[in-house]
Structure formats: structure tokens, C-alpha cells
Amino acid sequence: MSDFNKIKNLYEDGYRCIYHDCVDTTHTVYLKNFNTEGSEVIEIKDEKDFSDFQNYIGGLRMS
């Protein structure tokens, strides 16, 4: 499963991105579920996965 699909599944479970950072070529995405207080950190090394993630959350904001 791609890193983007992992994040998409977490979004469907109620997680939301609270911060993301990039060091060298690795994007680190911090996710939190405010209902369960759960948190996840996912490192994305594939630029396409990170671009897909940005497009996905950008589309959610427009809805």
C-alpha cells in the first residue's frame, strides 16, 4: 500500500493533518484524530504520493 493510501484510509477514519514538514526529500505528515485522541506520523519519500496527498486534502477543503 502506498503512503498516500495509508493517509487516505486514516482520513476516512477521522484523522486530520495537523502539520507537515520536509527534510531533504522526505515529507513527514503528522495526523491526529480529535475524537479518539489518536495520532499517527507517516514519512513519505515518494513525491507523487505527497502530491496526491496535497491534492486530496485540497479537494476536501473545497467541498
Secondary structure, DSSP 8 states (H G I E B T S, - for coil): --HHHHHHHHHHTT-EEEEEEEETTEEEEEEEETTTTEEEEEEE--HHHHHHHHHHHHHHHH-
